Amino acid sequence: MECAVYDTYVTKKDGRIMHFDVVVETSTVQEKAIEYGKEYLSHSGQAGQKMTSEECQFCHIQAAPPFVEKAIKQNGYWIQKMEGCPQ
């Protein structure tokens, strides 16, 4: 499966930066990727933080590893945690 990667930087409630990628099917529109990112923020205790097309920008297309493809098929997206994300 080819997937689109949206590079995302969100300012957390404590002022630090959360960096993660929202990974979706290539046919998914950016607005939906942002919705998925907001869902992740909610699950991470960061609901209500600003997340727009400024914070979540298309980066590239790549082949999805099997575990990412499975998550996308089940949930519509995969979050690749980078910096400042809760484990």
Jmol script that loads the backbone (N, CA, C; Angstrom):
load data "model"
ATOM      1  N   MET A   1       0.836  -1.179   0.000  1.00  0.00           N
ATOM      2  CA  MET A   1       0.000   0.000   0.000  1.00  0.00           C
ATOM      3  C   MET A   1       0.883   1.245   0.000  1.00  0.00           C
ATOM      4  N   GLU A   2       0.535   2.179  -0.867  1.00  0.00           N
ATOM      5  CA  GLU A   2       1.191   3.484  -0.851  1.00  0.00           C
ATOM      6  C   GLU A   2       0.466   4.347   0.174  1.00  0.00           C
ATOM      7  N   CYS A   3       1.229   5.109   0.927  1.00  0.00           N
ATOM      8  CA  CYS A   3       0.617   5.967   1.934  1.00  0.00           C
ATOM      9  C   CYS A   3       1.197   7.373   1.857  1.00  0.00           C
ATOM     10  N   ALA A   4       0.374   8.326   2.310  1.00  0.00           N
ATOM     11  CA  ALA A   4       0.788   9.726   2.382  1.00  0.00           C
ATOM     12  C   ALA A   4       1.202  10.021   3.815  1.00  0.00           C
ATOM     13  N   VAL A   5       2.283  10.746   3.961  1.00  0.00           N
ATOM     14  CA  VAL A   5       2.812  11.089   5.278  1.00  0.00           C
ATOM     15  C   VAL A   5       2.661  12.598   5.486  1.00  0.00           C
ATOM     16  N   TYR A   6       1.999  12.958   6.590  1.00  0.00           N
ATOM     17  CA  TYR A   6       1.817  14.358   6.968  1.00  0.00           C
ATOM     18  C   TYR A   6       2.682  14.650   8.185  1.00  0.00           C
ATOM     19  N   ASP A   7       3.681  15.477   7.991  1.00  0.00           N
ATOM     20  CA  ASP A   7       4.615  15.864   9.047  1.00  0.00           C
ATOM     21  C   ASP A   7       3.897  16.877   9.945  1.00  0.00           C
ATOM     22  N   THR A   8       3.858  16.593  11.252  1.00  0.00           N
ATOM     23  CA  THR A   8       3.022  17.371  12.159  1.00  0.00           C
ATOM     24  C   THR A   8       3.797  17.841  13.384  1.00  0.00           C
ATOM     25  N   TYR A   9       3.670  19.131  13.661  1.00  0.00           N
ATOM     26  CA  TYR A   9       4.264  19.750  14.847  1.00  0.00           C
ATOM     27  C   TYR A   9       3.157  20.502  15.572  1.00  0.00           C
ATOM     28  N   VAL A  10       2.867  20.096  16.812  1.00  0.00           N
ATOM     29  CA  VAL A  10       1.809  20.728  17.602  1.00  0.00           C
ATOM     30  C   VAL A  10       2.410  21.217  18.916  1.00  0.00           C
ATOM     31  N   THR A  11       2.026  22.419  19.323  1.00  0.00           N
ATOM     32  CA  THR A  11       2.455  22.931  20.621  1.00  0.00           C
ATOM     33  C   THR A  11       1.559  22.327  21.696  1.00  0.00           C
ATOM     34  N   LYS A  12       2.197  21.651  22.654  1.00  0.00           N
ATOM     35  CA  LYS A  12       1.462  21.014  23.733  1.00  0.00           C
ATOM     36  C   LYS A  12       1.006  22.047  24.763  1.00  0.00           C
ATOM     37  N   LYS A  13       0.156  21.618  25.677  1.00  0.00           N
ATOM     38  CA  LYS A  13      -0.375  22.501  26.712  1.00  0.00           C
ATOM     39  C   LYS A  13       0.721  23.084  27.591  1.00  0.00           C
ATOM     40  N   ASP A  14       1.843  22.360  27.729  1.00  0.00           N
ATOM     41  CA  ASP A  14       2.951  22.866  28.545  1.00  0.00           C
ATOM     42  C   ASP A  14       3.932  23.725  27.738  1.00  0.00           C
ATOM     43  N   GLY A  15       3.610  23.977  26.454  1.00  0.00           N
ATOM     44  CA  GLY A  15       4.433  24.832  25.612  1.00  0.00           C
ATOM     45  C   GLY A  15       5.495  24.096  24.813  1.00  0.00           C
ATOM     46  N   ARG A  16       5.733  22.837  25.138  1.00  0.00           N
ATOM     47  CA  ARG A  16       6.710  22.055  24.371  1.00  0.00           C
ATOM     48  C   ARG A  16       6.073  21.583  23.064  1.00  0.00           C
ATOM     49  N   ILE A  17       6.917  21.111  22.159  1.00  0.00           N
ATOM     50  CA  ILE A  17       6.456  20.677  20.839  1.00  0.00           C
ATOM     51  C   ILE A  17       6.297  19.159  20.793  1.00  0.00           C
ATOM     52  N   MET A  18       5.209  18.739  20.170  1.00  0.00           N
ATOM     53  CA  MET A  18       4.958  17.337  19.876  1.00  0.00           C
ATOM     54  C   MET A  18       5.161  17.164  18.373  1.00  0.00           C
ATOM     55  N   HIS A  19       6.040  16.270  17.973  1.00  0.00           N
ATOM     56  CA  HIS A  19       6.315  16.017  16.555  1.00  0.00           C
ATOM     57  C   HIS A  19       5.902  14.585  16.246  1.00  0.00           C
ATOM     58  N   PHE A  20       5.016  14.434  15.268  1.00  0.00           N
ATOM     59  CA  PHE A  20       4.581  13.112  14.840  1.00  0.00           C
ATOM     60  C   PHE A  20       4.137  13.173  13.389  1.00  0.00           C
ATOM     61  N   ASP A  21       4.064  12.010  12.768  1.00  0.00           N
ATOM     62  CA  ASP A  21       3.549  11.913  11.405  1.00  0.00           C
ATOM     63  C   ASP A  21       2.183  11.264  11.440  1.00  0.00           C
ATOM     64  N   VAL A  22       1.254  11.809  10.668  1.00  0.00           N
ATOM     65  CA  VAL A  22      -0.036  11.180  10.436  1.00  0.00           C
ATOM     66  C   VAL A  22       0.107  10.472   9.090  1.00  0.00           C
ATOM     67  N   VAL A  23      -0.049   9.149   9.094  1.00  0.00           N
ATOM     68  CA  VAL A  23       0.141   8.344   7.885  1.00  0.00           C
ATOM     69  C   VAL A  23      -1.214   7.796   7.464  1.00  0.00           C
ATOM     70  N   VAL A  24      -1.595   8.062   6.215  1.00  0.00           N
ATOM     71  CA  VAL A  24      -2.911   7.683   5.686  1.00  0.00           C
ATOM     72  C   VAL A  24      -2.757   7.131   4.266  1.00  0.00           C
ATOM     73  N   GLU A  25      -3.841   6.561   3.742  1.00  0.00           N
ATOM     74  CA  GLU A  25      -3.833   6.147   2.337  1.00  0.00           C
ATOM     75  C   GLU A  25      -3.652   7.389   1.461  1.00  0.00           C
ATOM     76  N   THR A  26      -3.040   7.207   0.322  1.00  0.00           N
ATOM     77  CA  THR A  26      -2.756   8.361  -0.544  1.00  0.00           C
ATOM     78  C   THR A  26      -4.025   9.084  -0.995  1.00  0.00           C
ATOM     79  N   SER A  27      -5.163   8.398  -1.035  1.00  0.00           N
ATOM     80  CA  SER A  27      -6.414   9.023  -1.480  1.00  0.00           C
ATOM     81  C   SER A  27      -7.088   9.851  -0.387  1.00  0.00           C
ATOM     82  N   THR A  28      -6.548   9.816   0.827  1.00  0.00           N
ATOM     83  CA  THR A  28      -7.141  10.553   1.951  1.00  0.00           C
ATOM     84  C   THR A  28      -6.822  12.038   1.824  1.00  0.00           C
ATOM     85  N   VAL A  29      -7.842  12.871   1.961  1.00  0.00           N
ATOM     86  CA  VAL A  29      -7.640  14.321   1.858  1.00  0.00           C
ATOM     87  C   VAL A  29      -6.982  14.853   3.135  1.00  0.00           C
ATOM     88  N   GLN A  30      -6.302  15.980   3.013  1.00  0.00           N
ATOM     89  CA  GLN A  30      -5.567  16.560   4.135  1.00  0.00           C
ATOM     90  C   GLN A  30      -6.482  16.836   5.334  1.00  0.00           C
ATOM     91  N   GLU A  31      -7.698  17.304   5.089  1.00  0.00           N
ATOM     92  CA  GLU A  31      -8.617  17.609   6.183  1.00  0.00           C
ATOM     93  C   GLU A  31      -8.882  16.378   7.038  1.00  0.00           C
ATOM     94  N   LYS A  32      -8.962  15.206   6.403  1.00  0.00           N
ATOM     95  CA  LYS A  32      -9.187  13.966   7.148  1.00  0.00           C
ATOM     96  C   LYS A  32      -7.937  13.600   7.945  1.00  0.00           C
ATOM     97  N   ALA A  33      -6.765  13.807   7.376  1.00  0.00           N
ATOM     98  CA  ALA A  33      -5.516  13.553   8.099  1.00  0.00           C
ATOM     99  C   ALA A  33      -5.447  14.442   9.345  1.00  0.00           C
ATOM    100  N   ILE A  34      -5.897  15.689   9.218  1.00  0.00           N
ATOM    101  CA  ILE A  34      -5.926  16.595  10.361  1.00  0.00           C
ATOM    102  C   ILE A  34      -6.899  16.088  11.417  1.00  0.00           C
ATOM    103  N   GLU A  35      -8.060  15.603  10.999  1.00  0.00           N
ATOM    104  CA  GLU A  35      -9.019  15.018  11.946  1.00  0.00           C
ATOM    105  C   GLU A  35      -8.385  13.859  12.710  1.00  0.00           C
ATOM    106  N   TYR A  36      -7.671  12.995  11.982  1.00  0.00           N
ATOM    107  CA  TYR A  36      -7.010  11.867  12.635  1.00  0.00           C
ATOM    108  C   TYR A  36      -5.957  12.366  13.631  1.00  0.00           C
ATOM    109  N   GLY A  37      -5.242  13.391  13.256  1.00  0.00           N
ATOM    110  CA  GLY A  37      -4.246  13.958  14.151  1.00  0.00           C
ATOM    111  C   GLY A  37      -4.882  14.526  15.411  1.00  0.00           C
ATOM    112  N   LYS A  38      -6.023  15.167  15.269  1.00  0.00           N
ATOM    113  CA  LYS A  38      -6.742  15.705  16.426  1.00  0.00           C
ATOM    114  C   LYS A  38      -7.233  14.573  17.321  1.00  0.00           C
ATOM    115  N   GLU A  39      -7.646  13.471  16.719  1.00  0.00           N
ATOM    116  CA  GLU A  39      -8.059  12.297  17.493  1.00  0.00           C
ATOM    117  C   GLU A  39      -6.881  11.793  18.325  1.00  0.00           C
ATOM    118  N   TYR A  40      -5.717  11.711  17.701  1.00  0.00           N
ATOM    119  CA  TYR A  40      -4.518  11.294  18.426  1.00  0.00           C
ATOM    120  C   TYR A  40      -4.204  12.271  19.567  1.00  0.00           C
ATOM    121  N   LEU A  41      -4.314  13.573  19.304  1.00  0.00           N
ATOM    122  CA  LEU A  41      -4.069  14.559  20.350  1.00  0.00           C
ATOM    123  C   LEU A  41      -5.015  14.343  21.525  1.00  0.00           C
ATOM    124  N   SER A  42      -6.265  14.069  21.230  1.00  0.00           N
ATOM    125  CA  SER A  42      -7.254  13.828  22.279  1.00  0.00           C
ATOM    126  C   SER A  42      -6.857  12.635  23.146  1.00  0.00           C
ATOM    127  N   HIS A  43      -6.426  11.549  22.488  1.00  0.00           N
ATOM    128  CA  HIS A  43      -5.998  10.353  23.214  1.00  0.00           C
ATOM    129  C   HIS A  43      -4.703  10.589  23.988  1.00  0.00           C
ATOM    130  N   SER A  44      -3.970  11.628  23.636  1.00  0.00           N
ATOM    131  CA  SER A  44      -2.680  11.928  24.264  1.00  0.00           C
ATOM    132  C   SER A  44      -2.775  13.005  25.340  1.00  0.00           C
ATOM    133  N   GLY A  45      -4.003  13.387  25.690  1.00  0.00           N
ATOM    134  CA  GLY A  45      -4.180  14.417  26.707  1.00  0.00           C
ATOM    135  C   GLY A  45      -3.935  15.827  26.197  1.00  0.00           C
ATOM    136  N   GLN A  46      -3.974  16.011  24.875  1.00  0.00           N
ATOM    137  CA  GLN A  46      -3.696  17.317  24.282  1.00  0.00           C
ATOM    138  C   GLN A  46      -4.884  17.840  23.468  1.00  0.00           C
ATOM    139  N   ALA A  47      -6.093  17.394  23.822  1.00  0.00           N
ATOM    140  CA  ALA A  47      -7.289  17.846  23.110  1.00  0.00           C
ATOM    141  C   ALA A  47      -7.381  19.360  23.147  1.00  0.00           C
ATOM    142  N   GLY A  48      -7.821  19.932  22.031  1.00  0.00           N
ATOM    143  CA  GLY A  48      -8.014  21.374  21.952  1.00  0.00           C
ATOM    144  C   GLY A  48      -6.793  22.150  21.492  1.00  0.00           C
ATOM    145  N   GLN A  49      -5.660  21.484  21.366  1.00  0.00           N
ATOM    146  CA  GLN A  49      -4.471  22.184  20.877  1.00  0.00           C
ATOM    147  C   GLN A  49      -4.629  22.477  19.386  1.00  0.00           C
ATOM    148  N   LYS A  50      -4.048  23.592  18.953  1.00  0.00           N
ATOM    149  CA  LYS A  50      -4.182  24.020  17.554  1.00  0.00           C
ATOM    150  C   LYS A  50      -3.542  23.008  16.612  1.00  0.00           C
ATOM    151  N   MET A  51      -4.347  22.541  15.668  1.00  0.00           N
ATOM    152  CA  MET A  51      -3.836  21.653  14.626  1.00  0.00           C
ATOM    153  C   MET A  51      -4.585  21.959  13.341  1.00  0.00           C
ATOM    154  N   THR A  52      -3.906  22.639  12.437  1.00  0.00           N
ATOM    155  CA  THR A  52      -4.463  23.040  11.155  1.00  0.00           C
ATOM    156  C   THR A  52      -3.508  22.576  10.056  1.00  0.00           C
ATOM    157  N   SER A  53      -3.756  23.033   8.850  1.00  0.00           N
ATOM    158  CA  SER A  53      -2.855  22.696   7.742  1.00  0.00           C
ATOM    159  C   SER A  53      -1.471  23.320   7.945  1.00  0.00           C
ATOM    160  N   GLU A  54      -1.349  24.284   8.847  1.00  0.00           N
ATOM    161  CA  GLU A  54      -0.036  24.858   9.165  1.00  0.00           C
ATOM    162  C   GLU A  54       0.787  23.888  10.006  1.00  0.00           C
ATOM    163  N   GLU A  55       0.130  23.207  10.943  1.00  0.00           N
ATOM    164  CA  GLU A  55       0.821  22.265  11.831  1.00  0.00           C
ATOM    165  C   GLU A  55       0.979  20.880  11.207  1.00  0.00           C
ATOM    166  N   CYS A  56       0.108  20.546  10.273  1.00  0.00           N
ATOM    167  CA  CYS A  56       0.066  19.202   9.668  1.00  0.00           C
ATOM    168  C   CYS A  56       0.201  19.344   8.149  1.00  0.00           C
ATOM    169  N   GLN A  57       1.417  19.170   7.648  1.00  0.00           N
ATOM    170  CA  GLN A  57       1.679  19.407   6.230  1.00  0.00           C
ATOM    171  C   GLN A  57       2.100  18.128   5.512  1.00  0.00           C
ATOM    172  N   PHE A  58       1.600  17.991   4.284  1.00  0.00           N
ATOM    173  CA  PHE A  58       1.992  16.839   3.468  1.00  0.00           C
ATOM    174  C   PHE A  58       3.508  16.834   3.309  1.00  0.00           C
ATOM    175  N   CYS A  59       4.102  15.662   3.473  1.00  0.00           N
ATOM    176  CA  CYS A  59       5.555  15.540   3.375  1.00  0.00           C
ATOM    177  C   CYS A  59       5.950  14.689   2.166  1.00  0.00           C
ATOM    178  N   HIS A  60       5.458  13.447   2.114  1.00  0.00           N
ATOM    179  CA  HIS A  60       5.840  12.566   1.013  1.00  0.00           C
ATOM    180  C   HIS A  60       4.921  11.346   0.950  1.00  0.00           C
ATOM    181  N   ILE A  61       5.120  10.546  -0.099  1.00  0.00           N
ATOM    182  CA  ILE A  61       4.417   9.276  -0.277  1.00  0.00           C
ATOM    183  C   ILE A  61       5.452   8.165  -0.183  1.00  0.00           C
ATOM    184  N   GLN A  62       5.068   7.088   0.493  1.00  0.00           N
ATOM    185  CA  GLN A  62       5.976   5.943   0.623  1.00  0.00           C
ATOM    186  C   GLN A  62       5.168   4.663   0.718  1.00  0.00           C
ATOM    187  N   ALA A  63       5.853   3.543   0.573  1.00  0.00           N
ATOM    188  CA  ALA A  63       5.220   2.242   0.772  1.00  0.00           C
ATOM    189  C   ALA A  63       5.052   2.015   2.273  1.00  0.00           C
ATOM    190  N   ALA A  64       3.893   1.515   2.651  1.00  0.00           N
ATOM    191  CA  ALA A  64       3.616   1.266   4.068  1.00  0.00           C
ATOM    192  C   ALA A  64       4.125  -0.110   4.472  1.00  0.00           C
ATOM    193  N   PRO A  65       4.860  -0.198   5.594  1.00  0.00           N
ATOM    194  CA  PRO A  65       5.224  -1.508   6.129  1.00  0.00           C
ATOM    195  C   PRO A  65       3.938  -2.247   6.526  1.00  0.00           C
ATOM    196  N   PRO A  66       3.982  -3.570   6.615  1.00  0.00           N
ATOM    197  CA  PRO A  66       2.761  -4.344   6.911  1.00  0.00           C
ATOM    198  C   PRO A  66       2.006  -3.885   8.162  1.00  0.00           C
ATOM    199  N   PHE A  67       2.701  -3.558   9.249  1.00  0.00           N
ATOM    200  CA  PHE A  67       1.999  -3.154  10.472  1.00  0.00           C
ATOM    201  C   PHE A  67       1.300  -1.813  10.309  1.00  0.00           C
ATOM    202  N   VAL A  68       1.863  -0.917   9.501  1.00  0.00           N
ATOM    203  CA  VAL A  68       1.233   0.378   9.239  1.00  0.00           C
ATOM    204  C   VAL A  68       0.018   0.168   8.329  1.00  0.00           C
ATOM    205  N   GLU A  69       0.162  -0.659   7.314  1.00  0.00           N
ATOM    206  CA  GLU A  69      -0.958  -0.958   6.415  1.00  0.00           C
ATOM    207  C   GLU A  69      -2.126  -1.536   7.207  1.00  0.00           C
ATOM    208  N   LYS A  70      -1.838  -2.447   8.124  1.00  0.00           N
ATOM    209  CA  LYS A  70      -2.883  -3.063   8.949  1.00  0.00           C
ATOM    210  C   LYS A  70      -3.613  -2.003   9.771  1.00  0.00           C
ATOM    211  N   ALA A  71      -2.850  -1.098  10.392  1.00  0.00           N
ATOM    212  CA  ALA A  71      -3.457  -0.032  11.201  1.00  0.00           C
ATOM    213  C   ALA A  71      -4.316   0.891  10.343  1.00  0.00           C
ATOM    214  N   ILE A  72      -3.842   1.223   9.151  1.00  0.00           N
ATOM    215  CA  ILE A  72      -4.604   2.101   8.258  1.00  0.00           C
ATOM    216  C   ILE A  72      -5.903   1.415   7.842  1.00  0.00           C
ATOM    217  N   LYS A  73      -5.844   0.143   7.543  1.00  0.00           N
ATOM    218  CA  LYS A  73      -7.056  -0.587   7.151  1.00  0.00           C
ATOM    219  C   LYS A  73      -8.046  -0.680   8.310  1.00  0.00           C
ATOM    220  N   GLN A  74      -7.546  -0.804   9.533  1.00  0.00           N
ATOM    221  CA  GLN A  74      -8.421  -0.921  10.696  1.00  0.00           C
ATOM    222  C   GLN A  74      -8.944   0.432  11.184  1.00  0.00           C
ATOM    223  N   ASN A  75      -8.068   1.444  11.226  1.00  0.00           N
ATOM    224  CA  ASN A  75      -8.406   2.717  11.858  1.00  0.00           C
ATOM    225  C   ASN A  75      -8.467   3.905  10.911  1.00  0.00           C
ATOM    226  N   GLY A  76      -7.957   3.729   9.700  1.00  0.00           N
ATOM    227  CA  GLY A  76      -7.916   4.836   8.750  1.00  0.00           C
ATOM    228  C   GLY A  76      -6.591   5.582   8.757  1.00  0.00           C
ATOM    229  N   TYR A  77      -5.772   5.342   9.793  1.00  0.00           N
ATOM    230  CA  TYR A  77      -4.506   6.071   9.902  1.00  0.00           C
ATOM    231  C   TYR A  77      -3.540   5.347  10.831  1.00  0.00           C
ATOM    232  N   TRP A  78      -2.291   5.819  10.800  1.00  0.00           N
ATOM    233  CA  TRP A  78      -1.237   5.373  11.713  1.00  0.00           C
ATOM    234  C   TRP A  78      -0.515   6.622  12.175  1.00  0.00           C
ATOM    235  N   ILE A  79      -0.167   6.679  13.449  1.00  0.00           N
ATOM    236  CA  ILE A  79       0.624   7.788  13.980  1.00  0.00           C
ATOM    237  C   ILE A  79       2.040   7.291  14.219  1.00  0.00           C
ATOM    238  N   GLN A  80       2.997   7.937  13.570  1.00  0.00           N
ATOM    239  CA  GLN A  80       4.407   7.655  13.812  1.00  0.00           C
ATOM    240  C   GLN A  80       4.899   8.701  14.805  1.00  0.00           C
ATOM    241  N   LYS A  81       5.087   8.280  16.045  1.00  0.00           N
ATOM    242  CA  LYS A  81       5.538   9.196  17.093  1.00  0.00           C
ATOM    243  C   LYS A  81       7.002   9.556  16.888  1.00  0.00           C
ATOM    244  N   MET A  82       7.330  10.819  17.056  1.00  0.00           N
ATOM    245  CA  MET A  82       8.701  11.288  16.889  1.00  0.00           C
ATOM    246  C   MET A  82       9.187  11.899  18.205  1.00  0.00           C
ATOM    247  N   GLU A  83       8.976  13.182  18.388  1.00  0.00           N
ATOM    248  CA  GLU A  83       9.497  13.875  19.569  1.00  0.00           C
ATOM    249  C   GLU A  83       8.361  14.419  20.426  1.00  0.00           C
ATOM    250  N   GLY A  84       8.515  14.312  21.736  1.00  0.00           N
ATOM    251  CA  GLY A  84       7.561  14.906  22.663  1.00  0.00           C
ATOM    252  C   GLY A  84       6.234  14.202  22.756  1.00  0.00           C
ATOM    253  N   CYS A  85       6.139  12.997  22.207  1.00  0.00           N
ATOM    254  CA  CYS A  85       4.882  12.238  22.232  1.00  0.00           C
ATOM    255  C   CYS A  85       4.872  11.290  23.432  1.00  0.00           C
ATOM    256  N   PRO A  86       3.701  11.115  24.048  1.00  0.00           N
ATOM    257  CA  PRO A  86       3.622  10.142  25.135  1.00  0.00           C
ATOM    258  C   PRO A  86       3.817   8.735  24.600  1.00  0.00           C
ATOM    259  N   GLN A  87       4.393   7.886  25.412  1.00  0.00           N
ATOM    260  CA  GLN A  87       4.593   6.497  25.007  1.00  0.00           C
ATOM    261  C   GLN A  87       3.345   5.741  25.332  1.00  0.00           C
TER     262      GLN A  87
END
end "model"
wireframe off; spacefill off
backbone 0.3
color backbone group
